[in-house]
Amino acid sequence: MELKPSPLDDPRVAQFAWARYKRMMRFMALITTSVVMVSWFVLYQQVGFVSIHFYIATGLGIGFAMLLMSALMGLVYLSNGTGHDASVVDPLTDEED
């Protein structure tokens, strides 16, 4: 079984991929902030002022969930977009395939 090198082993490819990932995360942080602000506005319009802790918990919950999802999906795109996924050797496949 021959090991294939990962394209992320090349420093130029890795630097480009991580820069693209960081740019995407900055964009998603901006979108997340916007969504949290809109959700606070909608909640205030629907419920009124209940407690500051309600709004803090809602903002943190929405923000954490959105940023976690975007970080994980960004890593999937980084892995697939650089060809790192294709360099993984599957020991369960037949050699003649």
C-alpha positions, -999 to 999 in steps of 0.1 A, spaced: 0 0 0 16 32 -12 10 64 8 1 95 -12 14 129 0 -12 154 11 -13 187 -9 -15 204 25 21 193 31 32 220 7 35 253 27 22 275 -1 -10 254 -6 -15 252 32 -11 290 36 -36 297 8 -61 272 22 -59 285 58 -61 321 45 -93 312 26 -107 294 57 -100 325 79 -116 348 54 -147 325 53 -148 325 92 -146 363 93 -175 365 68 -195 340 89 -188 359 121 -203 390 104 -234 370 93 -237 355 128 -236 389 144 -263 401 121 -285 371 128 -281 375 165 -290 412 163 -321 405 142 -332 377 165 -329 401 195 -350 426 177 -377 400 168 -377 386 203 -381 421 218 -409 428 193 -427 395 202 -420 392 239 -409 426 251 -383 430 278 -383 398 299 -348 397 314 -313 406 301 -302 370 308 -328 357 283 -313 379 256 -278 370 265 -285 333 265 -303 335 232 -275 355 216 -249 331 229 -268 300 218 -275 312 183 -239 326 180 -222 295 193 -243 272 171 -238 292 139 -201 296 144 -196 259 153 -215 248 122 -196 272 99 -162 262 114 -169 225 109 -183 229 74 -153 252 66 -129 224 76 -148 200 53 -145 225 24 -108 231 32 -101 193 32 -120 186 0 -109 218 -18 -72 212 -13 -73 176 -24 -64 163 11 -94 139 10 -82 123 -22 -48 116 -7 -62 94 21 -55 57 15 -85 34 23 -71 0 35 -105 -16 30 -106 -12 -8 -92 -38 -31 -59 -30 -48 -72 -38 -82 -100 -12 -81 
